[in-house]
């Protein structure tokens, strides 16, 4: 989509108004929620993930995700002793219905759930020409679809492949960390549906959140640390072959 200078200048004030509204206070549906009192992230415990697809299905149902697109998905990695650099990666239909049986051969198999990394220094917000993509005061990257132009700049800029253009709305869409839920004191749909606790919503501003002790006692990493995006989705025991 081409954006001429006149259109760009017209849209800037509208984006500024939207951003001002977000900063003005708490979400209208959650009057007791204080944005500045939280800094949201997620912990994914790789050894606990069984690839059941519950999280993918729950996300799709909760957020009305269009068929063939995903706000979260699960990949299965197969790493062999003779080729630890180039793993085999599959994600049939985003892992929504689970995975085929594992063949009896050498190497190891494990599952890696993926979603928007809620970056502190997100490339997507930097390239959006009208400010439709923004970071809330509590650390969640959102898209104001009423201002989105559908230019797909943010889709191309995301190093994690976590964004897509909605096929009907023609605007950018992605994981919102179930913002409509967490501002009401609930956890995300994917965390709630996980039978093993492989996903945990975390509040880095809460001194009593178990995430602080976990980060000190476990080998936790983020995806593509070389991108320096300030990703806030933390992975426990992430294999070096994961890309």
Backbone as CSV, one residue per row, in Angstrom:
resi,resn,N_x,N_y,N_z,CA_x,CA_y,CA_z,C_x,C_y,C_z
1,UNK,0.842,-1.191,0.000,0.000,0.000,0.000,0.874,1.236,0.000
2,UNK,0.642,2.158,-0.930,1.422,3.373,-1.002,0.806,4.458,-0.137
3,UNK,1.650,5.197,0.582,1.186,6.270,1.447,1.812,7.561,0.966
4,UNK,1.002,8.460,0.386,1.573,9.710,-0.072,1.738,10.672,1.099
5,UNK,2.481,11.759,0.849,2.818,12.694,1.922,1.560,13.327,2.522
6,UNK,0.585,13.658,1.693,-0.634,14.299,2.181,-1.398,13.369,3.128
7,UNK,-1.529,12.089,2.725,-2.229,11.124,3.562,-1.497,10.937,4.885
8,UNK,-0.194,10.895,4.817,0.626,10.707,6.015,0.407,11.843,7.008
9,UNK,0.418,13.091,6.498,0.259,14.258,7.363,-1.152,14.329,7.941
10,UNK,-2.137,13.864,7.188,-3.509,13.868,7.674,-3.685,12.886,8.828
11,UNK,-3.025,11.725,8.718,-3.220,10.676,9.706,-2.449,10.900,10.995
12,UNK,-1.384,11.681,10.965,-0.566,11.869,12.157,-1.349,12.411,13.345
13,UNK,-2.153,13.464,13.193,-2.908,13.960,14.348,-3.847,12.915,14.933
14,UNK,-4.464,12.124,14.078,-5.380,11.086,14.555,-4.635,10.059,15.401
15,UNK,-3.443,9.687,14.951,-2.647,8.727,15.708,-2.238,9.312,17.050
16,UNK,-1.918,10.601,17.058,-1.527,11.265,18.304,-2.678,11.274,19.297
17,UNK,-3.898,11.486,18.802,-5.075,11.483,19.668,-5.292,10.094,20.268
18,UNK,-5.121,9.075,19.438,-5.296,7.698,19.920,-4.298,7.387,21.019
19,UNK,-3.065,7.778,20.821,-2.010,7.522,21.804,-2.279,8.284,23.093
20,UNK,-2.771,9.538,22.975,-3.098,10.341,24.148,-4.201,9.678,24.956
21,UNK,-5.180,9.093,24.252,-6.283,8.409,24.921,-5.780,7.208,25.710
22,UNK,-4.818,6.472,25.131,-4.270,5.298,25.812,-3.545,5.707,27.084
23,UNK,-2.812,6.817,27.011,-2.033,7.260,28.153,-2.882,7.953,29.219
24,UNK,-4.109,8.282,28.870,-4.920,9.098,29.756,-5.248,8.429,31.089
25,UNK,-5.333,7.102,31.108,-5.680,6.456,32.365,-5.902,4.975,32.192
26,UNK,-6.784,4.413,32.998,-7.019,2.980,32.985,-8.002,2.594,31.891
27,UNK,-7.984,1.324,31.449,-8.951,0.879,30.447,-10.374,1.080,30.949
28,UNK,-11.264,1.503,30.060,-12.627,1.823,30.449,-13.344,0.638,31.094
29,UNK,-13.052,-0.570,30.618,-13.745,-1.733,31.146,-13.164,-2.216,32.463
30,UNK,-12.035,-1.682,32.883,-11.375,-2.106,34.118,-10.985,-0.880,34.942
31,UNK,-11.955,-0.224,35.568,-11.678,1.026,36.272,-10.718,0.892,37.442
32,UNK,-10.551,-0.314,37.976,-9.645,-0.504,39.107,-8.234,-0.896,38.684
33,UNK,-8.005,-0.908,37.400,-6.702,-1.313,36.870,-5.821,-0.087,36.644
34,UNK,-4.586,-0.161,37.138,-3.632,0.927,36.965,-2.511,0.473,36.036
35,UNK,-2.428,1.072,34.870,-1.435,0.663,33.871,-0.004,0.736,34.403
36,UNK,0.320,1.817,35.071,1.699,2.033,35.506,2.123,1.093,36.634
37,UNK,1.192,0.314,37.145,1.533,-0.606,38.222,1.965,-1.978,37.751
38,UNK,2.058,-2.166,36.415,2.396,-3.485,35.877,3.403,-3.361,34.729
39,UNK,4.108,-4.464,34.490,5.003,-4.568,33.331,4.965,-6.028,32.896
40,UNK,4.100,-6.300,31.915,3.740,-7.678,31.594,4.770,-8.406,30.730
41,UNK,4.903,-9.687,31.005,5.780,-10.565,30.219,5.203,-11.975,30.283
42,UNK,5.879,-12.919,29.671,5.438,-14.316,29.737,6.640,-15.237,29.846
43,UNK,6.471,-16.289,30.629,7.486,-17.332,30.768,6.995,-18.580,30.064
44,UNK,7.848,-19.165,29.231,7.526,-20.432,28.562,8.572,-21.461,28.984
45,UNK,8.099,-22.494,29.643,8.967,-23.550,30.160,9.004,-24.683,29.136
46,UNK,10.033,-24.688,28.314,10.137,-25.628,27.192,9.955,-27.096,27.623
47,UNK,10.616,-27.582,28.682,10.458,-28.999,29.037,9.028,-29.394,29.390
48,UNK,8.195,-28.421,29.751,6.821,-28.729,30.144,5.847,-28.779,28.960
49,UNK,6.234,-28.217,27.828,5.322,-28.170,26.688,5.206,-29.549,26.040
50,UNK,3.971,-30.019,25.878,3.734,-31.348,25.301,3.160,-31.260,23.891
51,UNK,3.038,-30.052,23.361,2.563,-29.897,21.985,1.118,-30.295,21.772
52,UNK,0.272,-30.123,22.771,-1.124,-30.559,22.671,-1.969,-29.632,21.806
53,UNK,-1.528,-28.371,21.640,-2.268,-27.419,20.826,-3.398,-26.709,21.551
54,UNK,-3.577,-26.983,22.842,-4.638,-26.317,23.604,-4.515,-24.800,23.543
55,UNK,-3.286,-24.308,23.637,-3.060,-22.865,23.655,-3.468,-22.224,22.329
56,UNK,-3.178,-22.889,21.238,-3.506,-22.362,19.915,-5.014,-22.304,19.726
57,UNK,-5.693,-23.368,20.125,-7.146,-23.411,19.992,-7.819,-22.391,20.903
58,UNK,-7.315,-22.269,22.125,-7.899,-21.315,23.070,-7.722,-19.888,22.592
59,UNK,-6.562,-19.593,22.032,-6.287,-18.257,21.511,-7.216,-17.934,20.359
60,UNK,-7.384,-18.887,19.456,-8.247,-18.676,18.289,-9.684,-18.422,18.709
61,UNK,-10.158,-19.176,19.704,-11.531,-19.023,20.164,-11.722,-17.712,20.921
62,UNK,-10.777,-17.360,21.759,-10.887,-16.155,22.586,-10.825,-14.881,21.756
63,UNK,-9.973,-14.894,20.728,-9.705,-13.668,19.981,-10.254,-13.664,18.560
64,UNK,-11.059,-14.676,18.239,-11.664,-14.753,16.908,-10.605,-14.627,15.815
65,UNK,-9.558,-15.430,15.936,-8.458,-15.411,14.971,-8.918,-16.047,13.664
66,UNK,-8.694,-15.395,12.526,-9.156,-15.942,11.243,-8.450,-17.248,10.894
67,UNK,-9.159,-18.119,10.199,-8.624,-19.417,9.812,-7.358,-19.252,8.986
68,UNK,-6.341,-20.057,9.315,-5.078,-20.005,8.586,-4.097,-18.978,9.112
69,UNK,-4.488,-18.245,10.154,-3.610,-17.256,10.779,-3.503,-17.575,12.269
70,UNK,-2.445,-17.049,12.901,-2.200,-17.417,14.291,-1.644,-16.241,15.090
71,UNK,-2.188,-16.043,16.273,-1.604,-15.097,17.224,-0.557,-15.812,18.068
72,UNK,-0.726,-17.101,18.222,0.288,-17.954,18.842,0.272,-19.282,18.114
73,UNK,1.389,-19.943,18.090,1.484,-21.250,17.442,2.587,-22.043,18.130
74,UNK,2.660,-23.329,17.807,3.649,-24.212,18.422,4.444,-24.905,17.323
75,UNK,5.758,-24.930,17.477,6.642,-25.621,16.538,7.274,-26.829,17.220
76,UNK,7.445,-27.915,16.458,8.181,-29.070,16.984,9.541,-29.146,16.318
77,UNK,10.559,-29.223,17.138,11.933,-29.302,16.661,12.455,-30.729,16.811
78,UNK,13.206,-31.155,15.800,13.887,-32.441,15.843,15.371,-32.179,15.595
79,UNK,16.166,-32.406,16.614,17.605,-32.164,16.525,18.329,-33.501,16.607
80,UNK,19.189,-33.767,15.626,19.944,-35.017,15.596,21.391,-34.791,15.996
81,UNK,22.034,-35.856,16.429,23.429,-35.762,16.851,24.349,-35.400,15.692
82,UNK,23.960,-35.774,14.463,24.829,-35.520,13.321,24.551,-34.166,12.647
83,UNK,23.493,-33.506,13.059,23.220,-32.175,12.512,22.470,-31.354,13.561
84,UNK,23.227,-30.724,14.431,22.636,-29.951,15.515,22.406,-28.490,15.123
85,UNK,22.860,-28.132,13.915,22.735,-26.745,13.466,21.455,-26.531,12.672
86,UNK,21.037,-27.560,11.941,19.868,-27.437,11.074,18.770,-28.404,11.519
87,UNK,17.997,-28.035,12.522,16.948,-28.925,13.008,15.792,-29.009,12.027
88,UNK,15.040,-30.077,12.121,13.800,-30.198,11.358,12.692,-29.548,12.186
89,UNK,11.978,-28.623,11.571,10.932,-27.885,12.292,9.610,-28.057,11.565
90,UNK,8.584,-28.485,12.290,7.253,-28.593,11.708,6.244,-27.902,12.619
91,UNK,5.185,-27.400,12.018,4.104,-26.773,12.770,2.812,-26.911,11.960
92,UNK,2.277,-28.133,11.877,1.073,-28.367,11.070,-0.124,-27.583,11.585
93,UNK,-0.614,-26.669,10.749,-1.740,-25.809,11.133,-1.472,-25.116,12.461
94,UNK,-0.221,-24.662,12.627,0.157,-23.949,13.844,0.232,-24.827,15.072
95,UNK,0.158,-26.126,14.882,0.151,-27.045,16.016,-1.199,-27.103,16.704
96,UNK,-2.210,-26.585,16.039,-3.551,-26.481,16.648,-4.107,-27.833,17.077
97,UNK,-3.883,-28.851,16.269,-4.427,-30.177,16.570,-3.351,-31.162,17.006
98,UNK,-2.252,-30.661,17.498,-1.177,-31.536,17.931,-0.247,-31.909,16.788
99,UNK,0.559,-32.931,17.009,1.597,-33.299,16.055,1.575,-34.792,15.761
100,UNK,2.097,-35.199,14.594,2.161,-36.637,14.267,3.100,-37.358,15.215
101,UNK,2.942,-38.661,15.271,3.764,-39.479,16.165,5.243,-39.320,15.835
102,UNK,6.072,-39.421,16.843,7.512,-39.281,16.674,8.114,-40.590,16.170
103,UNK,8.862,-40.553,15.062,9.498,-41.782,14.559,10.606,-42.246,15.499
104,UNK,10.891,-43.519,15.442,11.928,-44.077,16.309,13.298,-43.898,15.665
105,UNK,13.880,-42.749,15.888,15.226,-42.522,15.383,16.007,-41.713,16.408
106,UNK,17.254,-41.481,16.120,18.120,-40.789,17.066,17.779,-39.306,17.121
107,UNK,18.253,-38.670,18.161,18.044,-37.242,18.308,16.982,-36.932,19.343
108,UNK,16.698,-35.662,19.490,15.705,-35.247,20.479,14.612,-34.400,19.842
109,UNK,13.450,-34.451,20.441,12.294,-33.692,19.995,11.843,-32.782,21.131
110,UNK,11.408,-31.594,20.790,10.843,-30.698,21.792,9.965,-29.670,21.101
111,UNK,9.104,-29.044,21.876,8.137,-28.088,21.352,8.480,-26.668,21.795
112,UNK,8.239,-25.724,20.891,8.508,-24.316,21.183,7.283,-23.469,20.838
113,UNK,6.521,-23.049,21.833,5.409,-22.124,21.576,5.950,-20.747,21.208
114,UNK,5.293,-20.083,20.273,5.733,-18.745,19.874,4.533,-17.790,19.835
115,UNK,4.847,-16.524,20.025,3.832,-15.471,20.049,4.552,-14.137,19.981
116,UNK,3.797,-13.035,19.993,4.423,-11.713,20.037,5.287,-11.628,21.274
117,UNK,6.507,-11.137,21.119,7.452,-11.080,22.230,7.313,-9.823,23.082
118,UNK,6.313,-8.989,22.792,6.033,-7.795,23.594,7.317,-7.007,23.871
119,UNK,8.024,-6.689,22.793,9.350,-6.071,22.890,9.311,-4.670,23.500
120,UNK,10.294,-4.381,24.308,10.440,-3.049,24.881,10.897,-2.053,23.821
121,UNK,11.774,-2.510,22.934,12.249,-1.692,21.818,11.777,-2.352,20.519
122,UNK,10.496,-2.351,20.310,9.910,-3.118,19.215,10.114,-2.466,17.854
123,UNK,10.653,-3.203,16.891,10.818,-2.681,15.530,9.492,-2.299,14.888
124,UNK,8.413,-3.008,15.253,7.112,-2.746,14.629,6.603,-1.347,14.960
125,UNK,6.804,-0.907,16.196,6.340,0.433,16.559,7.180,1.514,15.881
126,UNK,8.420,1.189,15.598,9.329,2.174,14.997,9.004,2.438,13.530
127,UNK,8.463,1.425,12.843,8.222,1.596,11.408,6.794,2.011,11.082
128,UNK,5.889,1.933,12.039,4.494,2.292,11.756,4.407,3.779,11.436
129,UNK,3.926,4.150,10.259,3.948,5.555,9.839,2.906,6.433,10.521
130,UNK,1.908,5.829,11.180,0.850,6.646,11.787,0.669,6.391,13.282
131,UNK,1.538,5.583,13.885,1.431,5.327,15.311,0.319,4.382,15.698
132,UNK,-0.178,3.608,14.737,-1.241,2.655,15.053,-0.724,1.518,15.931
133,UNK,0.539,1.192,15.782,1.182,0.204,16.641,1.909,0.956,17.749
134,UNK,1.650,0.590,18.990,2.217,1.340,20.109,2.432,0.422,21.307
135,UNK,3.180,0.897,22.286,3.429,0.163,23.523,2.672,0.852,24.656
136,UNK,1.879,0.102,25.377,1.123,0.652,26.487,2.046,0.904,27.683
137,UNK,1.618,1.718,28.638,2.446,1.971,29.823,2.736,0.731,30.660
138,UNK,1.961,-0.348,30.452,2.238,-1.586,31.180,2.960,-2.617,30.313
139,UNK,3.537,-2.147,29.203,4.466,-2.974,28.439,3.887,-3.916,27.410
140,UNK,2.676,-3.686,26.957,2.065,-4.553,25.951,2.035,-3.834,24.606
141,UNK,2.479,-4.513,23.568,2.464,-3.945,22.221,1.103,-4.216,21.598
142,UNK,0.398,-3.152,21.227,-0.947,-3.280,20.677,-1.056,-2.590,19.325
143,UNK,-2.146,-2.869,18.633,-2.454,-2.233,17.352,-3.817,-1.562,17.459
144,UNK,-3.866,-0.270,17.228,-5.151,0.427,17.149,-5.645,0.262,15.712
145,UNK,-6.543,-0.689,15.516,-6.967,-1.027,14.168,-7.828,0.048,13.515
146,UNK,-8.284,1.022,14.300,-9.051,2.122,13.703,-8.139,3.103,12.974
147,UNK,-6.837,3.057,13.270,-5.881,3.958,12.614,-4.927,3.225,11.676
148,UNK,-4.894,1.891,11.775,-3.981,1.114,10.938,-4.312,1.292,9.461
149,UNK,-3.282,1.522,8.641,-3.445,1.720,7.205,-3.372,0.413,6.409
150,UNK,-2.934,-0.648,7.075,-2.761,-1.905,6.365,-1.548,-1.918,5.458
151,UNK,-0.568,-1.074,5.749,0.619,-0.978,4.887,1.556,-2.169,5.038
152,UNK,1.419,-2.898,6.153,2.206,-4.113,6.434,3.669,-3.828,6.742
153,UNK,4.038,-2.587,6.982,5.416,-2.292,7.374,5.786,-3.048,8.653
154,UNK,4.861,-3.071,9.620,5.130,-3.734,10.901,5.262,-5.238,10.717
155,UNK,4.489,-5.806,9.800,4.555,-7.241,9.526,5.952,-7.613,9.028
156,UNK,6.483,-6.772,8.149,7.808,-7.017,7.602,8.910,-6.764,8.630
157,UNK,8.670,-5.815,9.540,9.708,-5.439,10.497,9.846,-6.420,11.652
158,UNK,8.787,-7.162,11.976,8.835,-8.073,13.124,9.813,-9.214,12.861
159,UNK,10.869,-9.338,13.664,11.863,-10.394,13.424,11.385,-11.779,13.853
160,UNK,10.218,-11.854,14.482,9.722,-13.127,14.996,8.561,-13.694,14.178
161,UNK,8.155,-12.973,13.136,7.064,-13.446,12.297,5.739,-13.548,13.024
162,UNK,5.507,-12.620,13.944,4.335,-12.708,14.816,3.143,-11.880,14.364
163,UNK,3.252,-11.209,13.220,2.161,-10.354,12.756,1.643,-10.822,11.398
164,UNK,0.413,-10.445,11.119,-0.182,-10.736,9.814,-1.240,-9.679,9.524
165,UNK,-1.631,-9.580,8.270,-2.731,-8.698,7.904,-4.036,-9.490,7.975
166,UNK,-4.988,-8.971,8.715,-6.270,-9.654,8.834,-6.920,-9.720,7.452
167,UNK,-7.300,-10.915,6.999,-7.815,-11.071,5.630,-9.113,-10.313,5.350
168,UNK,-9.887,-10.026,6.367,-11.149,-9.315,6.167,-11.036,-7.830,6.541
169,UNK,-10.406,-7.556,7.655,-10.292,-6.176,8.116,-9.214,-5.400,7.378
170,UNK,-8.244,-6.117,6.776,-7.142,-5.511,6.037,-6.287,-4.597,6.927
171,UNK,-6.129,-5.002,8.184,-5.281,-4.261,9.124,-4.357,-5.248,9.828
172,UNK,-3.324,-4.735,10.466,-2.379,-5.589,11.173,-3.046,-6.234,12.384
173,UNK,-2.691,-7.483,12.632,-3.237,-8.204,13.779,-2.134,-9.049,14.389
174,UNK,-2.263,-9.352,15.677,-1.247,-10.134,16.376,-1.718,-10.426,17.796
175,UNK,-0.888,-11.120,18.545,-1.162,-11.384,19.961,-1.208,-10.072,20.740
176,UNK,-2.246,-9.924,21.556,-2.382,-8.739,22.416,-2.099,-9.086,23.875
177,UNK,-1.590,-10.280,24.102,-1.392,-10.802,25.454,-2.732,-10.825,26.202
178,UNK,-3.794,-11.020,25.427,-5.160,-11.017,25.978,-5.352,-9.804,26.890
179,UNK,-5.054,-8.642,26.346,-5.101,-7.410,27.140,-6.476,-7.183,27.768
180,UNK,-7.522,-7.603,27.071,-8.880,-7.451,27.606,-9.114,-8.326,28.825
181,UNK,-8.272,-9.348,28.990,-8.380,-10.244,30.145,-7.463,-9.815,31.290
182,UNK,-6.208,-9.523,30.969,-5.246,-9.248,32.042,-5.551,-7.937,32.771
183,UNK,-6.214,-6.999,32.099,-6.585,-5.761,32.776,-7.770,-5.966,33.717
184,UNK,-8.358,-7.160,33.680,-9.447,-7.499,34.604,-8.985,-8.481,35.673
185,UNK,-7.681,-8.712,35.742,-7.152,-9.613,36.755,-7.121,-11.065,36.350
186,UNK,-7.387,-11.358,35.061,-7.350,-12.724,34.563,-6.017,-12.999,33.883
187,UNK,-5.729,-14.264,33.640,-4.551,-14.607,32.865,-4.950,-14.716,31.397
188,UNK,-3.996,-14.977,30.521,-4.287,-15.092,29.097,-5.000,-16.412,28.806
189,UNK,-5.668,-16.468,27.671,-6.383,-17.687,27.292,-5.420,-18.859,27.109
190,UNK,-4.250,-18.580,26.539,-3.290,-19.658,26.297,-2.730,-20.212,27.603
191,UNK,-2.458,-19.328,28.564,-1.952,-19.785,29.865,-3.016,-20.580,30.613
192,UNK,-4.243,-20.094,30.550,-5.344,-20.746,31.260,-5.605,-22.147,30.735
193,UNK,-5.402,-22.350,29.444,-5.722,-23.641,28.832,-4.562,-24.628,28.843
194,UNK,-3.372,-24.197,29.220,-2.198,-25.087,29.200,-2.292,-26.110,30.331
195,UNK,-2.311,-27.399,30.014,-2.499,-28.427,31.047,-1.260,-28.690,31.897
196,UNK,-0.105,-28.218,31.460,1.133,-28.513,32.191,1.770,-27.279,32.830
197,UNK,1.185,-26.115,32.610,1.777,-24.896,33.165,3.007,-24.451,32.408
198,UNK,3.103,-24.851,31.134,4.276,-24.471,30.336,4.296,-22.974,30.042
199,UNK,3.143,-22.336,30.096,3.035,-20.892,29.875,2.594,-20.227,31.175
200,UNK,3.269,-19.138,31.523,2.899,-18.398,32.712,2.943,-16.900,32.422
201,UNK,1.833,-16.219,32.663,1.819,-14.764,32.559,2.585,-14.198,33.740
202,UNK,3.437,-13.214,33.483,4.291,-12.665,34.538,4.181,-11.146,34.599
203,UNK,4.273,-10.617,35.800,4.277,-9.177,36.014,5.620,-8.798,36.620
204,UNK,6.483,-8.217,35.817,7.837,-7.905,36.267,7.874,-6.786,37.302
205,UNK,6.784,-6.050,37.450,6.729,-4.994,38.463,6.227,-5.502,39.808
206,UNK,5.722,-6.713,39.813,5.205,-7.294,41.054,6.345,-8.020,41.772
207,UNK,6.811,-7.505,42.914,7.939,-8.144,43.603,7.623,-9.547,44.098
208,UNK,6.353,-9.886,44.198,5.961,-11.210,44.680,5.716,-12.202,43.549
209,UNK,5.868,-11.763,42.312,5.663,-12.667,41.186,6.788,-13.712,41.169
210,UNK,6.451,-15.003,41.037,7.461,-16.076,41.024,8.497,-15.938,39.914
211,UNK,8.230,-15.093,38.917,9.159,-14.949,37.807,10.534,-14.496,38.274
212,UNK,10.597,-13.678,39.314,11.879,-13.137,39.770,12.798,-14.246,40.291
213,UNK,12.260,-15.133,41.096,13.055,-16.257,41.601,13.410,-17.209,40.478
214,UNK,12.477,-17.406,39.544,12.713,-18.318,38.430,13.864,-17.823,37.560
215,UNK,13.890,-16.539,37.266,14.946,-15.985,36.421,16.321,-16.131,37.070
216,UNK,16.365,-16.142,38.389,17.641,-16.257,39.107,18.134,-17.689,39.179
217,UNK,17.231,-18.641,39.097,17.607,-20.038,39.337,17.542,-20.936,38.101
218,UNK,17.151,-20.376,36.947,17.036,-21.188,35.743,17.766,-20.534,34.568
219,UNK,18.062,-21.365,33.590,18.743,-20.882,32.385,17.685,-20.372,31.420
220,UNK,17.401,-19.092,31.499,16.319,-18.486,30.730,16.881,-17.579,29.641
221,UNK,16.285,-17.663,28.440,16.731,-16.861,27.306,15.545,-16.257,26.573
222,UNK,15.844,-15.374,25.629,14.818,-14.834,24.734,15.166,-15.258,23.317
223,UNK,14.194,-15.203,22.429,14.444,-15.532,21.036,15.258,-14.424,20.367
224,UNK,16.190,-14.809,19.527,16.982,-13.877,18.730,17.517,-12.695,19.552
225,UNK,18.294,-12.968,20.581,18.806,-11.881,21.435,19.664,-10.882,20.672
226,UNK,20.241,-11.329,19.544,21.088,-10.431,18.751,20.306,-9.274,18.146
227,UNK,18.979,-9.387,18.108,18.153,-8.320,17.554,17.976,-7.166,18.527
228,UNK,18.299,-7.379,19.802,18.240,-6.327,20.831,16.895,-5.614,20.853
229,UNK,15.823,-6.394,20.822,14.479,-5.813,20.828,13.907,-5.641,22.228
230,UNK,14.613,-6.137,23.236,14.075,-6.089,24.589,12.872,-7.004,24.739
231,UNK,12.950,-8.185,24.130,11.848,-9.146,24.173,11.513,-9.520,25.614
232,UNK,10.211,-9.673,25.901,9.781,-9.996,27.261,9.073,-11.352,27.352
233,UNK,9.267,-12.187,26.348,8.828,-13.576,26.448,10.075,-14.403,26.730
234,UNK,10.131,-14.978,27.927,11.322,-15.689,28.381,11.133,-17.195,28.229
235,UNK,12.171,-17.862,27.716,12.122,-19.298,27.480,13.098,-20.015,28.407
236,UNK,12.597,-20.995,29.127,13.448,-21.806,29.984,13.983,-22.994,29.202
237,UNK,15.285,-23.225,29.287,15.980,-24.330,28.622,15.746,-24.295,27.110
238,UNK,15.959,-23.144,26.530,15.801,-22.988,25.085,17.020,-23.588,24.378
239,UNK,16.795,-24.528,23.493,17.890,-25.165,22.756,18.525,-24.166,21.796
240,UNK,19.833,-24.260,21.621,20.552,-23.336,20.745,20.187,-23.446,19.300
241,UNK,19.483,-24.501,18.911,19.091,-24.675,17.512,17.823,-23.906,17.162
242,UNK,17.128,-23.394,18.154,15.862,-22.703,17.906,16.126,-21.371,17.217
243,UNK,15.380,-21.106,16.170,15.566,-19.865,15.439,14.276,-19.050,15.406
